[in-house]
Amino acid sequence: MSTTALDDRRILAVVTNYGVEQDELVVPVKHLRDHGAQVSVAAVSAEEIRTLVGDRDPGETVRPDLTLDDVDPAAYDLLLVPGGTLNADSLRLEDATTRIVSSFAASGRPVAAICHGPWALVEGGYVRGKTLTSYASLRTDITNAGGTWVDKPVVRDDSEGWPLITSRNPGDLDDFLGEIDAVLAEG
């Protein structure tokens, strides 16, 4: 993984309060904070976030920093959308999620989504013209939404005026975080 200092970078992670895949939230947040970034975790409510391991076993609890409704997307340099089937399926139905993703895409700022996280982009129409990866079960959704799905550990697509970084699952976290570090280092 890159050791680039990210002291001036602000990252926003968006999740629901139940069902986010533990390592897809906890590992990137720790990595980015360890490299100096300021990371805010926004959830649907101010209650604790209950993570899961493998979509079924209880994981760590995480205290959100703010709610999705309170997010000012303009204050952040990168949007992180972790997966977890339950999390991603509920997250994509939140109007605030679409508002946040739209702000990043419209302003050309990067979005990083892993596993089922790209559902938030599918829901808002933001995969059209993009090449990306995800958990394999999203392939049809991505294709039907106008994206091109590929089976790779990490994919970065800078087309359509904004960088999108995607990965398949927690096993790809090293590659995913390396690409996040790279896009943040570019400024």
Z-matrix of the N, CA and C atoms (Angstrom, degrees):
N
C 1 1.446
C 2 1.520 1 110.26
N 3 1.291 2 114.89 1 152.94
C 4 1.458 3 121.53 2 -179.55
C 5 1.527 4 110.46 3 -68.59
N 6 1.318 5 115.32 4 151.08
C 7 1.463 6 119.48 5 176.66
C 8 1.521 7 110.51 6 -113.31
N 9 1.321 8 116.58 7 25.22
C 10 1.453 9 122.04 8 179.42
C 11 1.523 10 110.30 9 -61.51
N 12 1.334 11 115.84 10 132.40
C 13 1.463 12 119.56 11 176.19
C 14 1.523 13 108.80 12 -73.41
N 15 1.305 14 116.24 13 132.64
C 16 1.458 15 121.74 14 -177.20
C 17 1.523 16 111.19 15 -118.17
N 18 1.336 17 116.98 16 31.54
C 19 1.461 18 121.77 17 -173.83
C 20 1.523 19 114.90 18 -53.83
N 21 1.312 20 117.98 19 -32.99
C 22 1.462 21 119.91 20 -176.26
C 23 1.523 22 113.03 21 -97.96
N 24 1.309 23 117.91 22 11.40
C 25 1.465 24 121.71 23 -176.15
C 26 1.526 25 112.04 24 -101.29
N 27 1.337 26 114.62 25 138.66
C 28 1.470 27 121.27 26 177.42
C 29 1.520 28 108.32 27 -117.48
N 30 1.320 29 115.33 28 126.16
C 31 1.453 30 122.70 29 -175.82
C 32 1.522 31 109.08 30 -116.55
N 33 1.329 32 116.25 31 140.40
C 34 1.454 33 122.43 32 176.31
C 35 1.522 34 108.61 33 -117.54
N 36 1.328 35 116.72 34 123.27
C 37 1.464 36 122.43 35 173.02
C 38 1.520 37 107.41 36 -106.45
N 39 1.343 38 116.92 37 131.42
C 40 1.465 39 120.83 38 -179.24
C 41 1.525 40 109.94 39 -116.45
N 42 1.337 41 115.57 40 132.62
C 43 1.461 42 121.81 41 -177.03
C 44 1.526 43 110.23 42 -149.90
N 45 1.321 44 115.00 43 169.82
C 46 1.454 45 120.34 44 168.13
C 47 1.529 46 107.00 45 -94.73
N 48 1.294 47 117.39 46 177.22
C 49 1.463 48 120.33 47 -176.93
C 50 1.521 49 113.73 48 -86.67
N 51 1.332 50 116.87 49 -2.73
C 52 1.462 51 119.09 50 178.46
C 53 1.524 52 109.91 51 -147.91
N 54 1.327 53 115.23 52 129.35
C 55 1.453 54 119.47 53 168.52
C 56 1.507 55 117.03 54 105.56
N 57 1.332 56 117.90 55 -0.77
C 58 1.464 57 117.86 56 176.67
C 59 1.526 58 108.37 57 -68.18
N 60 1.330 59 116.21 58 139.75
C 61 1.463 60 120.74 59 177.67
C 62 1.530 61 108.14 60 -66.00
N 63 1.333 62 116.56 61 120.99
C 64 1.462 63 122.16 62 -173.21
C 65 1.526 64 113.54 63 -47.09
N 66 1.330 65 117.84 64 -56.80
C 67 1.460 66 119.99 65 -173.86
C 68 1.520 67 113.31 66 -69.14
N 69 1.322 68 118.01 67 -23.03
C 70 1.460 69 120.68 68 179.26
C 71 1.525 70 112.11 69 -76.93
N 72 1.319 71 117.37 70 -15.22
C 73 1.459 72 122.31 71 173.02
C 74 1.519 73 110.47 72 -103.79
N 75 1.316 74 117.16 73 -55.60
C 76 1.457 75 122.16 74 -171.33
C 77 1.533 76 112.42 75 -65.31
N 78 1.332 77 117.85 76 -44.55
C 79 1.466 78 120.60 77 -177.12
C 80 1.533 79 111.68 78 -65.62
N 81 1.350 80 120.26 79 -49.53
C 82 1.468 81 118.66 80 177.71
C 83 1.532 82 113.25 81 -62.63
N 84 1.329 83 117.30 82 -40.45
C 85 1.467 84 119.49 83 179.91
C 86 1.533 85 110.00 84 -61.25
N 87 1.321 86 117.18 85 -46.64
C 88 1.471 87 120.43 86 179.01
C 89 1.532 88 110.62 87 -62.78
N 90 1.308 89 117.27 88 -46.65
C 91 1.469 90 121.50 89 -179.67
C 92 1.534 91 110.80 90 -57.20
N 93 1.316 92 116.17 91 -49.73
C 94 1.460 93 120.09 92 -177.34
C 95 1.524 94 111.62 93 -66.22
N 96 1.314 95 117.39 94 -41.67
C 97 1.471 96 120.12 95 177.37
C 98 1.522 97 110.94 96 -65.44
N 99 1.342 98 117.65 97 -40.19
C 100 1.463 99 120.79 98 177.97
C 101 1.526 100 112.24 99 -62.31
N 102 1.339 101 116.61 100 -25.28
C 103 1.462 102 121.44 101 178.91
C 104 1.531 103 111.57 102 -95.63
N 105 1.328 104 117.49 103 10.61
C 106 1.455 105 121.45 104 171.98
C 107 1.513 106 116.44 105 97.84
N 108 1.320 107 118.77 106 -4.76
C 109 1.462 108 120.33 107 -179.58
C 110 1.524 109 110.61 108 -73.13
N 111 1.315 110 115.20 109 151.21
C 112 1.459 111 121.59 110 171.19
C 113 1.516 112 106.65 111 -92.26
N 114 1.322 113 117.12 112 118.77
C 115 1.462 114 121.66 113 -177.18
C 116 1.520 115 109.54 114 -115.49
N 117 1.323 116 115.66 115 126.19
C 118 1.460 117 121.76 116 174.19
C 119 1.514 118 108.38 117 -109.91
N 120 1.326 119 115.60 118 132.96
C 121 1.457 120 121.50 119 176.52
C 122 1.523 121 107.44 120 -105.04
N 123 1.336 122 115.34 121 118.91
C 124 1.462 123 121.18 122 179.60
C 125 1.522 124 109.15 123 -109.15
N 126 1.326 125 115.68 124 132.32
C 127 1.459 126 121.82 125 179.31
C 128 1.522 127 109.47 126 -124.77
N 129 1.309 128 116.02 127 172.28
C 130 1.454 129 121.04 128 -179.75
C 131 1.526 130 110.69 129 -60.40
N 132 1.334 131 117.26 130 -42.56
C 133 1.459 132 121.36 131 178.59
C 134 1.527 133 109.53 132 -129.05
N 135 1.318 134 116.36 133 172.49
C 136 1.461 135 121.63 134 -179.57
C 137 1.529 136 112.90 135 -80.31
N 138 1.329 137 117.47 136 -2.20
C 139 1.459 138 121.42 137 178.13
C 140 1.521 139 110.28 138 -69.61
N 141 1.341 140 116.03 139 162.48
C 142 1.466 141 120.06 140 178.96
C 143 1.519 142 111.70 141 -58.38
N 144 1.312 143 114.99 142 149.08
C 145 1.459 144 122.66 143 175.99
C 146 1.522 145 107.30 144 -92.88
N 147 1.314 146 116.35 145 124.95
C 148 1.464 147 121.55 146 177.47
C 149 1.525 148 106.84 147 -98.86
N 150 1.334 149 115.91 148 110.36
C 151 1.462 150 119.84 149 177.12
C 152 1.520 151 109.63 150 -83.67
N 153 1.318 152 114.91 151 162.25
C 154 1.458 153 121.69 152 175.73
C 155 1.524 154 109.02 153 -126.67
N 156 1.302 155 115.77 154 157.04
C 157 1.461 156 122.42 155 174.45
C 158 1.528 157 106.23 156 -113.84
N 159 1.328 158 115.77 157 119.65
C 160 1.457 159 119.38 158 -179.08
C 161 1.513 160 113.54 159 66.44
N 162 1.298 161 117.54 160 29.16
C 163 1.464 162 123.98 161 178.70
C 164 1.527 163 114.50 162 64.08
N 165 1.353 164 117.63 163 9.75
C 166 1.467 165 117.08 164 -177.69
C 167 1.517 166 115.06 165 -142.46
N 168 1.325 167 118.11 166 -38.23
C 169 1.458 168 120.27 167 -175.91
C 170 1.530 169 110.68 168 -89.08
N 171 1.347 170 117.47 169 137.89
C 172 1.462 171 119.87 170 179.56
C 173 1.525 172 111.77 171 -59.40
N 174 1.316 173 115.23 172 137.21
C 175 1.459 174 121.70 173 176.90
C 176 1.513 175 109.70 174 -115.63
N 177 1.307 176 115.46 175 -160.93
C 178 1.462 177 122.06 176 179.77
C 179 1.527 178 110.74 177 -66.02
N 180 1.325 179 114.88 178 156.68
C 181 1.459 180 119.30 179 169.00
C 182 1.522 181 107.35 180 -100.42
N 183 1.311 182 114.96 181 147.35
C 184 1.463 183 122.11 182 -178.06
C 185 1.519 184 107.12 183 -130.64
N 186 1.307 185 116.26 184 136.54
C 187 1.463 186 121.29 185 177.33
C 188 1.533 187 108.37 186 -88.71
N 189 1.345 188 118.99 187 121.99
C 190 1.464 189 119.61 188 177.80
C 191 1.531 190 110.74 189 -70.39
N 192 1.317 191 114.92 190 153.11
C 193 1.465 192 121.23 191 177.39
C 194 1.523 193 111.72 192 -86.93
N 195 1.320 194 116.31 193 -26.92
C 196 1.455 195 121.88 194 179.83
C 197 1.521 196 108.70 195 -162.72
N 198 1.329 197 116.33 196 173.60
C 199 1.457 198 120.30 197 177.46
C 200 1.525 199 109.51 198 -96.91
N 201 1.327 200 115.95 199 160.17
C 202 1.461 201 120.58 200 177.75
C 203 1.520 202 111.59 201 -56.57
N 204 1.327 203 116.79 202 -39.57
C 205 1.459 204 120.56 203 -179.06
C 206 1.525 205 112.78 204 -66.14
N 207 1.336 206 116.91 205 -24.29
C 208 1.468 207 120.81 206 -178.50
C 209 1.530 208 113.64 207 -90.51
N 210 1.325 209 117.69 208 -2.37
C 211 1.458 210 121.64 209 -176.18
C 212 1.528 211 111.54 210 -71.95
N 213 1.335 212 115.59 211 132.88
C 214 1.461 213 122.55 212 166.84
C 215 1.526 214 105.46 213 -104.44
N 216 1.339 215 118.19 214 96.74
C 217 1.467 216 120.13 215 -174.44
C 218 1.527 217 113.51 216 -57.81
N 219 1.317 218 117.59 217 -27.76
C 220 1.469 219 120.85 218 -178.29
C 221 1.523 220 112.31 219 -64.41
N 222 1.322 221 117.99 220 -15.95
C 223 1.468 222 121.83 221 -177.67
C 224 1.526 223 113.17 222 -83.18
N 225 1.342 224 117.76 223 -0.21
C 226 1.460 225 120.39 224 -172.52
C 227 1.530 226 111.78 225 -123.52
N 228 1.337 227 114.18 226 152.48
C 229 1.466 228 121.70 227 -178.17
C 230 1.522 229 113.22 228 -94.80
N 231 1.330 230 118.18 229 -24.18
C 232 1.460 231 121.62 230 -178.25
C 233 1.523 232 108.76 231 -150.29
N 234 1.331 233 115.31 232 142.43
C 235 1.460 234 122.09 233 176.79
C 236 1.517 235 108.55 234 -105.72
N 237 1.329 236 117.16 235 127.42
C 238 1.457 237 124.19 236 176.43
C 239 1.522 238 108.79 237 -108.69
N 240 1.349 239 115.51 238 124.98
C 241 1.464 240 121.01 239 179.23
C 242 1.525 241 108.17 240 -120.18
N 243 1.338 242 117.35 241 95.44
C 244 1.463 243 120.61 242 177.62
C 245 1.530 244 110.63 243 -70.80
N 246 1.330 245 114.70 244 165.25
C 247 1.455 246 119.90 245 179.19
C 248 1.509 247 112.89 246 -99.79
N 249 1.308 248 113.30 247 -139.18
C 250 1.454 249 121.84 248 -166.04
C 251 1.511 250 104.68 249 96.75
N 252 1.307 251 117.43 250 121.01
C 253 1.468 252 121.14 251 -173.12
C 254 1.521 253 112.00 252 -56.06
N 255 1.329 254 117.47 253 -49.73
C 256 1.466 255 120.73 254 -177.93
C 257 1.520 256 111.31 255 -64.10
N 258 1.324 257 116.49 256 -44.29
C 259 1.454 258 121.70 257 178.81
C 260 1.522 259 110.80 258 -58.74
N 261 1.325 260 116.47 259 -54.80
C 262 1.458 261 120.66 260 -173.68
C 263 1.520 262 112.38 261 -65.70
N 264 1.321 263 116.93 262 -37.11
C 265 1.459 264 119.83 263 -179.86
C 266 1.528 265 110.74 264 -66.32
N 267 1.316 266 117.74 265 -38.25
C 268 1.467 267 120.89 266 177.44
C 269 1.520 268 111.97 267 -77.58
N 270 1.330 269 116.87 268 -39.52
C 271 1.468 270 121.45 269 -177.10
C 272 1.519 271 111.74 270 -59.79
N 273 1.332 272 116.78 271 -39.09
C 274 1.465 273 119.66 272 -177.25
C 275 1.522 274 112.90 273 -67.65
N 276 1.328 275 117.49 274 -15.85
C 277 1.457 276 120.86 275 179.20
C 278 1.526 277 113.18 276 -90.32
N 279 1.308 278 116.99 277 -5.10
C 280 1.472 279 121.59 278 179.52
C 281 1.536 280 109.41 279 -83.43
N 282 1.336 281 116.89 280 123.32
C 283 1.465 282 120.23 281 178.13
C 284 1.523 283 111.81 282 -56.75
N 285 1.324 284 116.62 283 -35.65
C 286 1.466 285 120.12 284 -179.63
C 287 1.521 286 111.29 285 -62.45
N 288 1.324 287 117.70 286 -34.20
C 289 1.463 288 120.63 287 178.54
C 290 1.516 289 110.40 288 -63.07
N 291 1.315 290 117.16 289 -47.09
C 292 1.462 291 120.68 290 178.88
C 293 1.522 292 110.61 291 -61.76
N 294 1.313 293 117.46 292 -40.39
C 295 1.465 294 121.39 293 178.12
C 296 1.521 295 110.77 294 -61.24
N 297 1.318 296 117.12 295 -42.86
C 298 1.457 297 122.29 296 -178.20
C 299 1.525 298 110.38 297 -68.15
N 300 1.325 299 117.63 298 -49.05
C 301 1.469 300 121.02 299 179.12
C 302 1.520 301 109.61 300 -59.57
N 303 1.304 302 117.66 301 -43.58
C 304 1.463 303 122.19 302 179.79
C 305 1.528 304 111.72 303 -58.63
N 306 1.319 305 116.20 304 -41.88
C 307 1.464 306 120.35 305 179.30
C 308 1.521 307 111.70 306 -61.44
N 309 1.323 308 116.68 307 -43.80
C 310 1.465 309 120.38 308 179.96
C 311 1.522 310 110.91 309 -65.76
N 312 1.332 311 116.94 310 -48.68
C 313 1.465 312 120.40 311 -177.97
C 314 1.533 313 111.15 312 -62.86
N 315 1.331 314 117.16 313 -43.88
C 316 1.465 315 120.82 314 -177.43
C 317 1.521 316 112.70 315 -65.57
N 318 1.327 317 116.83 316 -29.09
C 319 1.465 318 120.19 317 -177.56
C 320 1.527 319 113.15 318 -97.08
N 321 1.341 320 116.86 319 -0.22
C 322 1.454 321 120.60 320 177.42
C 323 1.512 322 115.46 321 79.70
N 324 1.342 323 116.83 322 13.80
C 325 1.469 324 120.06 323 178.81
C 326 1.522 325 110.33 324 -86.82
N 327 1.335 326 117.70 325 150.99
C 328 1.456 327 120.99 326 -174.33
C 329 1.525 328 114.59 327 -72.66
N 330 1.337 329 113.05 328 148.59
C 331 1.449 330 123.28 329 173.39
C 332 1.522 331 106.87 330 -123.30
N 333 1.333 332 116.89 331 134.33
C 334 1.464 333 122.66 332 177.74
C 335 1.528 334 107.57 333 -122.62
N 336 1.325 335 116.53 334 120.31
C 337 1.468 336 121.44 335 -177.52
C 338 1.521 337 109.26 336 -130.53
N 339 1.324 338 115.47 337 137.22
C 340 1.460 339 120.33 338 -177.76
C 341 1.524 340 110.84 339 -125.91
N 342 1.332 341 114.85 340 146.84
C 343 1.455 342 123.35 341 173.46
C 344 1.533 343 111.10 342 63.94
N 345 1.320 344 118.64 343 -113.60
C 346 1.459 345 122.65 344 177.51
C 347 1.542 346 111.85 345 -87.25
N 348 1.321 347 117.84 346 -4.47
C 349 1.463 348 122.29 347 -179.46
C 350 1.524 349 114.63 348 -52.78
N 351 1.343 350 119.55 349 -37.00
C 352 1.469 351 119.08 350 179.72
C 353 1.525 352 115.16 351 -59.19
N 354 1.343 353 118.31 352 -14.28
C 355 1.459 354 119.20 353 175.02
C 356 1.524 355 111.19 354 -55.04
N 357 1.325 356 118.05 355 -34.16
C 358 1.467 357 121.01 356 179.00
C 359 1.523 358 110.85 357 -63.69
N 360 1.309 359 117.37 358 -31.85
C 361 1.460 360 121.46 359 178.57
C 362 1.519 361 111.52 360 -80.29
N 363 1.334 362 116.36 361 -36.55
C 364 1.461 363 120.85 362 175.82
C 365 1.523 364 109.11 363 -60.12
N 366 1.323 365 116.18 364 -46.84
C 367 1.463 366 121.63 365 -176.31
C 368 1.524 367 111.83 366 -59.17
N 369 1.315 368 116.75 367 -38.33
C 370 1.465 369 120.74 368 -179.01
C 371 1.517 370 114.18 369 -89.31
N 372 1.328 371 117.95 370 0.18
C 373 1.459 372 120.76 371 179.27
C 374 1.517 373 114.44 372 79.97
N 375 1.333 374 117.82 373 25.80
C 376 1.464 375 120.84 374 -173.46
C 377 1.522 376 114.86 375 -100.94
N 378 1.326 377 118.87 376 10.03
C 379 1.468 378 119.20 377 176.11
C 380 1.531 379 111.87 378 -101.30
N 381 1.318 380 118.11 379 -9.20
C 382 1.461 381 120.90 380 -179.81
C 383 1.532 382 109.61 381 -56.67
N 384 1.336 383 115.00 382 125.14
C 385 1.458 384 120.89 383 178.91
C 386 1.515 385 114.58 384 83.00
N 387 1.312 386 117.93 385 -3.03
C 388 1.460 387 122.45 386 -178.54
C 389 1.528 388 110.86 387 -99.56
N 390 1.335 389 115.67 388 150.37
C 391 1.459 390 122.32 389 169.39
C 392 1.512 391 106.60 390 -105.02
N 393 1.331 392 116.64 391 130.49
C 394 1.456 393 119.79 392 -176.62
C 395 1.515 394 110.59 393 -153.70
N 396 1.312 395 114.41 394 170.53
C 397 1.452 396 121.80 395 174.18
C 398 1.517 397 108.12 396 -125.25
N 399 1.322 398 115.56 397 172.44
C 400 1.465 399 121.64 398 -177.79
C 401 1.515 400 106.56 399 -174.21
N 402 1.321 401 115.55 400 -175.46
C 403 1.445 402 119.42 401 167.75
C 404 1.533 403 106.71 402 -59.70
N 405 1.307 404 117.22 403 139.90
C 406 1.468 405 121.79 404 -170.99
C 407 1.527 406 114.08 405 -55.15
N 408 1.320 407 117.87 406 -30.10
C 409 1.467 408 119.74 407 -176.82
C 410 1.529 409 113.34 408 -68.86
N 411 1.332 410 118.46 409 -12.67
C 412 1.460 411 121.36 410 178.07
C 413 1.524 412 112.78 411 -88.07
N 414 1.332 413 117.15 412 -5.35
C 415 1.468 414 121.50 413 -175.78
C 416 1.526 415 112.46 414 -50.14
N 417 1.322 416 117.71 415 -50.15
C 418 1.461 417 121.27 416 -177.76
C 419 1.519 418 111.09 417 -65.57
N 420 1.333 419 117.91 418 -41.87
C 421 1.472 420 121.14 419 178.77
C 422 1.530 421 110.42 420 -60.33
N 423 1.327 422 116.14 421 -44.83
C 424 1.464 423 120.59 422 -179.28
C 425 1.524 424 110.94 423 -65.15
N 426 1.313 425 116.35 424 -44.87
C 427 1.468 426 120.43 425 179.29
C 428 1.525 427 110.91 426 -63.23
N 429 1.326 428 117.05 427 -44.46
C 430 1.470 429 120.66 428 179.13
C 431 1.527 430 112.25 429 -64.66
N 432 1.325 431 117.07 430 -24.90
C 433 1.464 432 121.08 431 179.22
C 434 1.536 433 112.13 432 -89.31
N 435 1.346 434 116.83 433 5.44
C 436 1.461 435 119.92 434 175.33
C 437 1.505 436 115.45 435 95.14
N 438 1.316 437 117.36 436 7.04
C 439 1.459 438 120.96 437 177.17
C 440 1.516 439 111.39 438 -94.78
N 441 1.313 440 116.13 439 167.74
C 442 1.458 441 122.49 440 174.77
C 443 1.510 442 107.77 441 -111.00
N 444 1.328 443 117.08 442 120.21
C 445 1.457 444 122.49 443 -178.23
C 446 1.512 445 109.95 444 -95.72
N 447 1.338 446 116.84 445 134.52
C 448 1.463 447 122.38 446 175.38
C 449 1.520 448 108.77 447 -131.22
N 450 1.328 449 115.69 448 154.17
C 451 1.460 450 121.95 449 -179.06
C 452 1.524 451 109.13 450 -100.81
N 453 1.330 452 116.19 451 86.94
C 454 1.463 453 123.12 452 179.42
C 455 1.525 454 108.42 453 -138.70
N 456 1.343 455 117.73 454 156.51
C 457 1.462 456 120.14 455 179.81
C 458 1.527 457 113.40 456 -61.16
N 459 1.319 458 117.24 457 -37.10
C 460 1.465 459 121.22 458 178.42
C 461 1.518 460 108.23 459 -149.53
N 462 1.327 461 116.02 460 143.17
C 463 1.456 462 122.13 461 176.11
C 464 1.519 463 107.57 462 -134.05
N 465 1.327 464 114.82 463 132.50
C 466 1.466 465 120.01 464 172.75
C 467 1.516 466 107.64 465 -117.93
N 468 1.315 467 116.44 466 127.64
C 469 1.459 468 122.45 467 178.90
C 470 1.522 469 107.80 468 -127.36
N 471 1.332 470 115.81 469 117.63
C 472 1.461 471 121.47 470 -179.19
C 473 1.529 472 112.83 471 -97.51
N 474 1.340 473 117.88 472 7.13
C 475 1.461 474 120.30 473 -178.60
C 476 1.529 475 110.83 474 -71.79
N 477 1.286 476 115.15 475 172.67
C 478 1.472 477 122.53 476 177.80
C 479 1.525 478 112.69 477 64.21
N 480 1.338 479 117.02 478 15.60
C 481 1.463 480 120.94 479 173.28
C 482 1.518 481 116.63 480 87.08
N 483 1.340 482 118.27 481 5.64
C 484 1.468 483 119.63 482 179.31
C 485 1.524 484 109.62 483 -155.42
N 486 1.348 485 115.99 484 144.34
C 487 1.461 486 120.17 485 179.82
C 488 1.529 487 112.34 486 -78.68
N 489 1.334 488 114.87 487 132.96
C 490 1.452 489 122.15 488 174.60
C 491 1.517 490 107.67 489 -122.38
N 492 1.326 491 115.70 490 124.64
C 493 1.459 492 122.61 491 177.75
C 494 1.522 493 106.80 492 -113.57
N 495 1.331 494 116.42 493 127.94
C 496 1.463 495 119.91 494 -179.61
C 497 1.524 496 110.65 495 -134.70
N 498 1.326 497 115.52 496 151.56
C 499 1.464 498 123.16 497 175.43
C 500 1.518 499 109.22 498 -140.83
N 501 1.341 500 115.33 499 165.46
C 502 1.459 501 121.17 500 -172.08
C 503 1.516 502 115.11 501 -85.86
N 504 1.348 503 117.71 502 -40.54
C 505 1.464 504 120.05 503 -170.41
C 506 1.526 505 109.90 504 -168.20
N 507 1.335 506 118.50 505 176.57
C 508 1.466 507 120.47 506 -178.45
C 509 1.530 508 113.82 507 -58.68
N 510 1.318 509 118.22 508 -24.69
C 511 1.458 510 120.67 509 177.61
C 512 1.515 511 113.49 510 -66.32
N 513 1.329 512 116.97 511 -15.01
C 514 1.469 513 122.59 512 -179.41
C 515 1.527 514 112.55 513 -100.67
N 516 1.323 515 118.01 514 9.63
C 517 1.464 516 120.17 515 -173.08
C 518 1.528 517 113.73 516 -59.30
N 519 1.316 518 119.35 517 -38.33
C 520 1.471 519 119.79 518 179.74
C 521 1.528 520 110.88 519 -60.16
N 522 1.334 521 116.82 520 -46.59
C 523 1.469 522 120.68 521 178.58
C 524 1.530 523 110.78 522 -65.15
N 525 1.313 524 116.44 523 -42.83
C 526 1.468 525 122.71 524 -179.76
C 527 1.531 526 110.49 525 -59.93
N 528 1.328 527 116.06 526 -49.39
C 529 1.468 528 120.02 527 -178.99
C 530 1.520 529 111.56 528 -67.09
N 531 1.318 530 117.66 529 -35.07
C 532 1.463 531 120.68 530 176.54
C 533 1.515 532 111.69 531 -61.32
N 534 1.314 533 116.75 532 -40.57
C 535 1.471 534 120.53 533 179.29
C 536 1.526 535 111.20 534 -72.49
N 537 1.334 536 117.39 535 -36.15
C 538 1.471 537 120.06 536 174.49
C 539 1.533 538 109.87 537 -61.67
N 540 1.333 539 116.37 538 -46.60
C 541 1.466 540 119.84 539 177.45
C 542 1.520 541 110.96 540 -56.50
N 543 1.330 542 116.76 541 -43.22
C 544 1.466 543 121.43 542 -177.75
C 545 1.520 544 111.54 543 -63.73
N 546 1.330 545 117.56 544 -45.45
C 547 1.459 546 119.67 545 -178.35
C 548 1.536 547 110.79 546 -68.43
N 549 1.319 548 117.45 547 -34.89
C 550 1.468 549 120.14 548 177.61
C 551 1.529 550 111.11 549 -70.13
N 552 1.323 551 117.48 550 -34.98
C 553 1.463 552 120.90 551 179.21
C 554 1.523 553 111.36 552 -67.73
N 555 1.335 554 117.49 553 -25.68
C 556 1.459 555 121.28 554 179.75
C 557 1.519 556 112.09 555 -71.95
N 558 1.307 557 115.97 556 -19.81
C 559 1.467 558 118.83 557 177.56
C 560 1.471 559 112.99 558 87.54
